[in-house]
Amino acid sequence: MEGKSMITTKEYDYIMKLKKEFEENDQIILNKKWSRNIVAIDTKDTFILDYNIGTIKLEKYTYNKRYRNTIILLRFDSFGRHTNPDGKVFDGPHVHIYRENYGDKYAYNVSEIGINTDMGKSDVLEKFLQYCNVVNCPIIESTLF
């Protein structure tokens, strides 16, 4: 991959350290799929946070932070199996952290970003946003799962 679909590790580290906030400070409700814009406070770089929820398994959900619309910087998957390019397998909750030349192809233990496997959706989102350096977060409304 070339051009806008890849960034360097140095660029990743830089944009992850930027302080960011939601473009709109409306309450976050975790009961259906949505996407919200996040903006870097000083540089005005824009990011998108997606929330997807399973239709059959409601405990299956994903938080996904994108840059330049297509570059996945960080993704949390609550459920499922993933095999890394090196053969390491993850069953259950895992997190994808951007890696130069691989994008989001590598998964890691959720503890890499401060998440415990027994946390609820809203707590996971709070830790996810902290890892992304998002400040002034809106109120998060929890759901049953």
Backbone as ProteinMPNN parsed JSONL, in Angstrom:
{"seq_chain_A": "MEGKSMITTKEYDYIMKLKKEFEENDQIILNKKWSRNIVAIDTKDTFILDYNIGTIKLEKYTYNKRYRNTIILLRFDSFGRHTNPDGKVFDGPHVHIYRENYGDKYAYNVSEIGINTDMGKSDVLEKFLQYCNVVNCPIIESTLF", "coords_chain_A": {"N_chain_A": [[0.842, -1.183, 0.0], [0.447, 2.235, -0.723], [0.972, 5.828, -0.568], [-1.806, 7.704, 0.606], [-2.898, 5.639, 2.067], [-1.227, 4.575, 3.926], [0.797, 5.297, 6.775], [3.74, 6.45, 8.51], [5.442, 4.99, 11.372], [6.368, 7.02, 12.996], [4.667, 9.137, 12.245], [2.226, 8.021, 13.103], [2.67, 7.849, 15.913], [2.891, 10.583, 16.47], [0.324, 11.653, 15.714], [-1.33, 10.23, 17.419], [-0.62, 11.261, 19.886], [-1.603, 13.826, 19.819], [-3.854, 16.116, 21.333], [-7.29, 15.612, 21.382], [-10.764, 16.18, 20.571], [-14.32, 15.565, 20.582], [-16.141, 16.572, 17.733], [-18.79, 17.314, 17.953], [-20.46, 17.632, 20.986], [-22.474, 15.928, 21.828], [-24.367, 13.557, 23.738], [-23.168, 10.205, 24.003], [-24.566, 7.282, 22.878], [-24.825, 3.891, 23.369], [-26.374, 1.996, 21.813], [-26.917, 1.512, 19.18], [-25.478, 1.375, 15.855], [-23.03, 3.848, 14.967], [-21.171, 6.762, 13.778], [-18.735, 9.184, 14.622], [-17.232, 12.409, 14.434], [-13.94, 13.378, 15.315], [-11.692, 15.849, 16.415], [-8.413, 17.162, 16.228], [-7.201, 19.302, 18.675], [-5.214, 21.354, 18.441], [-4.136, 21.144, 15.812], [-6.194, 20.675, 14.054], [-6.487, 18.35, 12.624], [-8.495, 15.682, 11.455], [-10.476, 12.938, 12.602], [-12.237, 9.826, 12.647], [-14.542, 8.17, 14.654], [-15.895, 5.063, 14.915], [-18.668, 3.075, 15.857], [-19.726, -0.129, 16.027], [-22.189, -2.621, 16.288], [-23.103, -5.964, 17.001], [-25.692, -7.807, 15.322], [-26.839, -10.249, 15.799], [-25.361, -11.376, 17.925], [-25.385, -9.493, 20.565], [-23.452, -8.824, 22.392], [-21.235, -8.584, 20.897], [-19.172, -6.171, 19.666], [-17.584, -3.261, 18.211], [-15.092, -0.758, 18.417], [-13.703, 1.718, 16.456], [-11.11, 3.677, 15.307], [-10.419, 6.013, 12.877], [-8.25, 7.586, 10.461], [-7.805, 10.027, 7.966], [-9.987, 8.996, 6.628], [-9.606, 6.257, 5.756], [-7.489, 4.989, 7.085], [-6.977, 2.831, 9.587], [-6.373, 3.414, 12.848], [-6.671, 2.445, 15.402], [-8.41, -0.283, 16.757], [-10.896, -1.866, 18.594], [-12.069, -5.044, 19.249], [-14.655, -6.839, 20.563], [-15.22, -9.497, 20.467], [-14.602, -12.601, 18.816], [-12.338, -14.208, 16.456], [-8.959, -13.775, 15.584], [-6.185, -13.955, 13.428], [-2.856, -13.143, 13.392], [-0.423, -11.871, 10.983], [1.973, -13.171, 11.654], [1.125, -15.558, 12.632], [0.167, -15.733, 15.255], [-2.65, -16.247, 17.302], [-5.744, -14.818, 18.315], [-8.447, -15.248, 20.426], [-11.569, -14.086, 21.259], [-11.862, -10.938, 23.068], [-9.827, -8.393, 21.628], [-7.324, -6.057, 20.484], [-6.576, -3.978, 17.746], [-3.734, -2.371, 16.726], [-2.356, 0.219, 14.889], [0.256, -0.506, 12.615], [3.208, 0.15, 10.993], [3.51, -0.57, 7.555], [1.784, -2.711, 7.809], [-0.7, -1.846, 8.544], [-3.769, -2.345, 10.111], [-3.486, -5.037, 10.593], [-2.342, -6.516, 12.652], [-3.134, -7.888, 15.806], [-3.494, -7.374, 19.36], [-3.237, -8.065, 22.908], [-5.913, -6.813, 24.905], [-5.085, -5.476, 27.127], [-2.956, -3.94, 26.365], [-3.86, -1.392, 25.818], [-4.905, -0.632, 28.197], [-7.278, -1.921, 28.901], [-9.497, -4.186, 30.54], [-10.665, -7.531, 30.258], [-13.142, -7.931, 31.432], [-14.564, -5.591, 31.459], [-17.319, -3.315, 30.881], [-19.111, -2.005, 27.977], [-19.15, 0.876, 28.028], [-17.05, 1.505, 29.798], [-14.918, 0.367, 28.411], [-14.964, 1.998, 26.135], [-14.285, 4.471, 27.302], [-11.6, 3.967, 28.147], [-10.478, 3.396, 25.657], [-10.772, 5.884, 24.377], [-9.17, 7.44, 26.067], [-6.659, 6.315, 25.501], [-6.432, 7.201, 22.917], [-6.056, 9.849, 23.364], [-8.227, 11.607, 23.687], [-9.979, 14.305, 24.893], [-12.286, 16.069, 27.086], [-14.649, 14.499, 26.898], [-17.919, 13.522, 25.804], [-20.911, 12.64, 27.683], [-21.362, 9.217, 28.294], [-23.75, 6.858, 27.579], [-24.642, 3.887, 28.959], [-25.461, 0.509, 27.903], [-27.253, -2.624, 28.187], [-25.343, -4.557, 27.538]], "CA_chain_A": [[0.0, 0.0, 0.0], [1.233, 3.464, -0.786], [0.234, 7.084, -0.541], [-2.62, 8.064, 1.755], [-3.401, 4.484, 2.799], [-0.242, 4.18, 4.929], [1.572, 6.34, 7.438], [4.897, 5.887, 9.203], [5.311, 4.843, 12.823], [6.58, 8.357, 13.552], [3.405, 9.876, 12.049], [1.244, 7.414, 13.996], [2.964, 8.294, 17.279], [2.592, 12.014, 16.548], [-1.12, 11.941, 15.693], [-1.959, 9.653, 18.61], [-0.32, 12.131, 21.028], [-2.36, 15.075, 19.718], [-5.094, 16.195, 22.113], [-8.434, 15.617, 20.47], [-12.089, 16.235, 21.184], [-15.414, 15.317, 19.657], [-16.609, 17.759, 17.025], [-20.065, 17.621, 18.602], [-20.376, 17.091, 22.335], [-23.72, 15.239, 22.152], [-24.255, 12.316, 24.495], [-22.884, 8.986, 23.237], [-25.475, 6.204, 23.266], [-24.274, 2.64, 22.861], [-27.452, 1.051, 21.527], [-26.968, 1.241, 17.742], [-24.287, 1.746, 15.091], [-22.842, 5.27, 14.689], [-19.84, 7.315, 13.513], [-18.625, 10.556, 15.13], [-15.981, 13.084, 14.101], [-13.049, 13.824, 16.384], [-10.79, 16.842, 15.845], [-7.242, 17.523, 17.033], [-7.434, 20.651, 19.186], [-4.238, 22.321, 17.949], [-3.827, 21.055, 14.379], [-7.455, 20.503, 13.325], [-6.562, 17.055, 11.937], [-9.775, 15.059, 11.768], [-10.516, 11.495, 12.777], [-13.601, 9.304, 12.738], [-14.73, 7.065, 15.585], [-17.047, 4.245, 14.544], [-19.142, 2.075, 16.804], [-20.555, -1.133, 15.369], [-22.723, -3.589, 17.237], [-23.622, -7.158, 16.354], [-27.154, -7.902, 15.239], [-27.237, -11.52, 16.39], [-24.682, -11.396, 19.227], [-25.33, -8.103, 21.004], [-22.219, -8.569, 23.136], [-20.183, -8.368, 19.904], [-19.135, -4.776, 19.238], [-16.286, -2.766, 17.771], [-14.764, 0.665, 18.351], [-12.736, 1.833, 15.382], [-10.699, 5.063, 15.088], [-9.823, 6.148, 11.548], [-7.586, 8.823, 10.06], [-7.894, 10.163, 6.502], [-11.12, 8.136, 6.262], [-9.355, 4.843, 5.499], [-6.397, 4.428, 7.871], [-7.436, 2.416, 10.911], [-5.311, 3.635, 13.825], [-6.924, 1.634, 16.577], [-9.715, -0.937, 16.723], [-11.194, -2.819, 19.657], [-13.077, -6.046, 18.916], [-15.069, -7.497, 21.81], [-15.532, -10.901, 20.255], [-14.137, -13.12, 17.532], [-11.017, -14.816, 16.303], [-8.081, -13.081, 14.646], [-4.848, -14.52, 13.276], [-1.869, -12.165, 12.93], [0.452, -12.354, 9.905], [3.015, -14.055, 12.189], [0.489, -16.801, 13.066], [-0.408, -15.662, 16.606], [-4.117, -16.25, 17.243], [-6.5, -14.233, 19.422], [-9.858, -15.626, 20.536], [-12.209, -13.181, 22.206], [-11.517, -9.518, 22.953], [-8.47, -8.04, 21.219], [-7.221, -4.699, 19.954], [-5.689, -3.799, 16.595], [-3.003, -1.108, 16.816], [-1.696, 0.471, 13.611], [1.657, -0.904, 12.515], [3.727, 0.538, 9.681], [3.563, -1.617, 6.528], [0.767, -3.73, 8.043], [-1.984, -1.248, 8.884], [-4.416, -2.91, 11.305], [-3.443, -6.503, 10.45], [-1.868, -7.151, 13.886], [-3.938, -7.731, 17.02], [-2.757, -7.447, 20.617], [-4.091, -8.193, 24.089], [-6.584, -5.551, 25.222], [-4.337, -4.8, 28.191], [-2.024, -3.004, 25.711], [-4.41, -0.036, 25.884], [-5.484, -0.42, 29.523], [-8.614, -2.515, 29.01], [-9.647, -5.518, 31.126], [-11.667, -8.285, 29.499], [-14.442, -7.944, 32.106], [-15.159, -4.239, 31.436], [-18.49, -3.084, 30.042], [-18.913, -1.184, 26.778], [-18.843, 2.288, 28.298], [-15.703, 1.558, 30.377], [-13.992, 0.093, 27.311], [-14.899, 3.208, 25.319], [-13.518, 5.479, 28.038], [-10.178, 3.607, 28.049], [-10.139, 3.538, 24.236], [-10.63, 7.324, 24.119], [-7.977, 7.892, 26.799], [-5.501, 5.873, 24.732], [-6.386, 8.063, 21.727], [-5.835, 11.202, 23.858], [-9.432, 12.407, 23.503], [-10.332, 15.015, 26.125], [-13.627, 16.679, 27.081], [-15.563, 13.503, 26.33], [-19.339, 13.626, 26.155], [-21.462, 11.614, 28.572], [-21.577, 7.934, 27.612], [-24.884, 6.117, 28.146], [-24.433, 2.441, 28.855], [-26.576, -0.385, 27.563], [-27.201, -3.85, 28.968], [-24.179, -5.399, 27.2]], "C_chain_A": [[0.882, 1.24, 0.0], [0.326, 4.671, -0.612], [-0.538, 7.281, 0.74], [-3.113, 6.864, 2.56], [-2.431, 4.008, 3.878], [0.404, 5.425, 5.537], [2.749, 5.663, 8.128], [4.589, 5.73, 10.694], [5.463, 6.205, 13.499], [5.309, 9.205, 13.412], [2.321, 9.341, 12.983], [1.446, 7.918, 15.426], [2.584, 9.76, 17.463], [1.081, 12.266, 16.618], [-1.851, 11.325, 16.885], [-1.736, 10.536, 19.838], [-1.094, 13.45, 20.99], [-3.581, 15.016, 20.633], [-6.247, 16.379, 21.133], [-9.72, 15.761, 21.27], [-13.131, 15.951, 20.124], [-15.85, 16.63, 19.024], [-17.934, 18.242, 17.626], [-20.054, 16.933, 19.955], [-21.68, 16.427, 22.795], [-23.434, 13.947, 22.9], [-23.993, 11.135, 23.555], [-23.781, 7.877, 23.769], [-25.014, 4.929, 22.579], [-25.365, 1.606, 22.596], [-27.641, 0.764, 20.039], [-25.708, 1.794, 17.084], [-24.234, 3.266, 14.87], [-21.402, 5.578, 14.324], [-19.843, 8.748, 13.989], [-17.267, 11.116, 14.747], [-15.255, 13.526, 15.357], [-12.024, 14.751, 15.734], [-9.626, 17.076, 16.794], [-7.382, 19.0, 17.405], [-6.493, 21.674, 18.56], [-4.042, 22.312, 16.439], [-5.056, 20.982, 13.487], [-7.465, 19.273, 12.421], [-7.864, 16.401, 12.358], [-9.657, 13.538, 11.762], [-11.981, 11.091, 12.832], [-13.598, 8.15, 13.729], [-16.015, 6.353, 15.19], [-17.385, 3.31, 15.691], [-20.071, 1.15, 16.035], [-20.961, -2.161, 16.402], [-23.301, -4.767, 16.464], [-25.142, -7.166, 16.331], [-27.659, -9.205, 15.846], [-26.646, -11.643, 17.788], [-24.518, -9.957, 19.677], [-24.092, -7.784, 21.828], [-21.018, -8.394, 22.202], [-20.263, -6.908, 19.439], [-17.706, -4.362, 18.928], [-16.232, -1.259, 17.916], [-13.613, 0.773, 17.365], [-12.39, 3.308, 15.172], [-9.93, 5.139, 13.78], [-9.224, 7.531, 11.347], [-7.582, 8.855, 8.539], [-8.922, 9.183, 5.927], [-10.816, 6.646, 6.175], [-8.275, 4.212, 6.368], [-6.904, 4.111, 9.275], [-6.254, 2.515, 11.872], [-5.436, 2.687, 15.007], [-8.309, 1.022, 16.454], [-9.806, -1.924, 17.874], [-12.292, -3.742, 19.158], [-13.403, -6.827, 20.181], [-15.177, -9.008, 21.684], [-14.907, -11.335, 18.935], [-12.725, -13.654, 17.579], [-10.247, -13.999, 15.277], [-6.731, -13.783, 14.632], [-3.934, -13.454, 12.685], [-1.048, -12.743, 11.771], [1.561, -13.298, 10.386], [2.452, -15.369, 12.744], [-0.109, -16.775, 14.456], [-1.92, -15.482, 16.502], [-4.706, -15.615, 18.504], [-7.94, -14.718, 19.328], [-10.475, -14.723, 21.582], [-11.734, -11.75, 22.019], [-10.049, -9.315, 22.56], [-8.498, -6.627, 20.635], [-6.219, -4.701, 18.802], [-5.059, -2.419, 16.72], [-2.23, -0.953, 15.514], [-0.219, 0.103, 13.681], [2.12, -0.608, 11.092], [3.915, -0.694, 8.792], [2.527, -2.728, 6.707], [-0.61, -3.154, 8.332], [-2.533, -1.846, 10.166], [-4.412, -4.441, 11.294], [-2.986, -7.233, 11.715], [-2.804, -6.844, 15.049], [-3.042, -7.931, 18.234], [-3.758, -7.694, 21.744], [-4.691, -6.831, 24.415], [-5.872, -4.778, 26.319], [-3.321, -3.803, 27.636], [-2.523, -1.567, 25.777], [-5.173, 0.2, 27.188], [-6.867, -0.981, 29.739], [-8.513, -3.886, 29.664], [-10.768, -6.225, 30.384], [-13.042, -8.293, 30.147], [-15.118, -6.571, 32.132], [-16.391, -4.201, 30.531], [-18.165, -2.142, 28.894], [-18.496, 0.25, 27.07], [-17.451, 2.435, 28.909], [-14.638, 1.301, 29.309], [-13.839, 1.344, 26.451], [-14.092, 4.299, 26.019], [-12.019, 5.208, 27.949], [-9.666, 3.775, 26.621], [-9.877, 5.015, 23.92], [-9.431, 7.911, 24.859], [-6.722, 7.531, 26.019], [-5.318, 6.749, 23.484], [-6.163, 9.533, 22.068], [-7.011, 12.137, 23.533], [-9.817, 12.987, 24.858], [-11.743, 15.587, 25.987], [-14.665, 15.744, 26.475], [-17.006, 13.77, 26.739], [-19.739, 12.522, 27.126], [-21.722, 10.358, 27.735], [-22.707, 7.212, 28.326], [-24.684, 4.637, 27.885], [-25.684, 1.723, 28.405], [-26.405, -1.651, 28.39], [-25.955, -4.67, 28.721], [-22.937, -4.566, 27.148]], "O_chain_A": [[1.93, 1.278, 0.646], [-0.897, 4.559, -0.522], [-0.015, 7.059, 1.832], [-3.691, 7.046, 3.631], [-2.775, 3.126, 4.665], [0.533, 6.462, 4.885], [2.753, 4.445, 8.309], [3.606, 6.269, 11.202], [4.761, 6.502, 14.466], [4.922, 9.906, 14.347], [1.583, 10.119, 13.588], [0.496, 8.361, 16.071], [2.02, 10.135, 18.491], [0.614, 13.007, 17.483], [-2.882, 11.844, 17.314], [-2.575, 10.558, 20.739], [-1.228, 14.118, 22.016], [-4.261, 13.993, 20.703], [-6.185, 17.179, 20.2], [-9.761, 15.501, 22.472], [-12.872, 16.074, 18.927], [-15.919, 17.664, 19.689], [-18.153, 19.443, 17.781], [-19.674, 15.766, 20.053], [-21.963, 16.367, 23.991], [-22.388, 13.326, 22.715], [-24.532, 11.078, 22.45], [-23.762, 7.568, 24.96], [-24.835, 4.894, 21.361], [-25.296, 0.48, 23.09], [-28.423, -0.111, 19.667], [-24.971, 2.578, 17.682], [-25.261, 3.896, 14.617], [-20.512, 4.754, 14.533], [-20.824, 9.466, 13.795], [-16.27, 10.394, 14.734], [-15.862, 13.982, 16.325], [-11.542, 14.476, 14.635], [-9.811, 17.177, 18.007], [-7.649, 19.842, 16.547], [-6.934, 22.76, 18.184], [-3.804, 23.363, 15.843], [-4.957, 21.207, 12.281], [-8.33, 19.146, 11.554], [-8.292, 16.55, 13.503], [-8.861, 12.949, 11.031], [-12.857, 11.93, 13.042], [-12.752, 7.259, 13.653], [-17.086, 6.959, 15.138], [-16.506, 2.821, 16.4], [-21.073, 1.585, 15.466], [-20.177, -2.526, 17.278], [-23.909, -4.593, 15.408], [-25.793, -6.603, 17.211], [-28.78, -9.262, 16.351], [-27.358, -11.978, 18.735], [-23.606, -9.267, 19.221], [-23.713, -6.62, 21.957], [-19.914, -8.092, 22.656], [-21.277, -6.469, 18.897], [-16.748, -5.023, 19.33], [-17.188, -0.558, 17.586], [-12.655, 0.002, 17.434], [-13.279, 4.112, 14.889], [-8.934, 4.443, 13.582], [-9.635, 8.508, 11.973], [-7.379, 7.826, 7.894], [-8.719, 8.618, 4.853], [-11.685, 5.833, 6.49], [-8.158, 2.987, 6.383], [-7.22, 5.013, 10.05], [-5.264, 1.797, 11.732], [-4.441, 2.193, 15.538], [-9.269, 1.705, 16.094], [-8.894, -2.721, 18.096], [-13.333, -3.276, 18.694], [-12.513, -7.413, 20.798], [-15.221, -9.716, 22.69], [-14.709, -10.515, 18.039], [-12.024, -13.566, 18.587], [-10.786, -13.587, 14.249], [-6.198, -14.158, 15.677], [-4.204, -12.925, 11.606], [-0.987, -13.96, 11.597], [2.039, -14.132, 9.616], [3.201, -16.196, 13.263], [-0.83, -17.703, 14.822], [-2.408, -14.671, 15.715], [-4.226, -15.846, 19.614], [-8.574, -14.61, 18.278], [-9.948, -14.61, 22.689], [-11.259, -11.384, 20.944], [-9.152, -9.973, 23.088], [-9.56, -6.083, 20.335], [-5.166, -5.335, 18.871], [-5.764, -1.414, 16.81], [-1.534, -1.872, 15.082], [0.46, 0.366, 14.673], [1.511, -1.052, 10.119], [4.418, -1.725, 9.238], [2.406, -3.598, 5.845], [-1.592, -3.896, 8.363], [-1.853, -1.858, 11.192], [-5.263, -5.063, 11.93], [-3.212, -8.436, 11.847], [-3.212, -5.701, 15.253], [-1.987, -8.56, 18.158], [-4.967, -7.552, 21.56], [-4.04, -5.805, 24.218], [-6.033, -3.563, 26.431], [-2.872, -2.914, 28.359], [-1.726, -0.629, 25.792], [-5.988, 1.119, 27.277], [-7.567, -0.565, 30.663], [-7.588, -4.652, 29.396], [-11.716, -5.584, 29.931], [-14.025, -8.629, 29.485], [-16.155, -6.415, 32.777], [-16.493, -4.946, 29.556], [-17.084, -1.555, 28.843], [-17.588, 0.778, 26.427], [-16.737, 3.384, 28.584], [-13.586, 1.941, 29.305], [-12.725, 1.713, 26.079], [-13.293, 4.98, 25.376], [-11.243, 6.131, 27.7], [-8.548, 4.244, 26.408], [-8.884, 5.352, 23.276], [-8.749, 8.789, 24.33], [-5.816, 8.354, 25.89], [-4.193, 7.003, 23.054], [-6.089, 10.374, 21.172], [-6.819, 13.293, 23.157], [-9.963, 12.261, 25.841], [-12.318, 15.586, 24.898], [-15.465, 16.156, 25.635], [-17.282, 14.187, 27.864], [-18.98, 11.581, 27.355], [-22.233, 10.433, 26.617], [-22.638, 6.98, 29.533], [-24.572, 4.197, 26.741], [-26.799, 2.235, 28.503], [-25.493, -1.731, 29.213], [-25.535, -5.416, 29.605], [-21.854, -5.088, 26.88]]}, "name": "protein", "num_of_chains": 1, "seq": "MEGKSMITTKEYDYIMKLKKEFEENDQIILNKKWSRNIVAIDTKDTFILDYNIGTIKLEKYTYNKRYRNTIILLRFDSFGRHTNPDGKVFDGPHVHIYRENYGDKYAYNVSEIGINTDMGKSDVLEKFLQYCNVVNCPIIESTLF"}
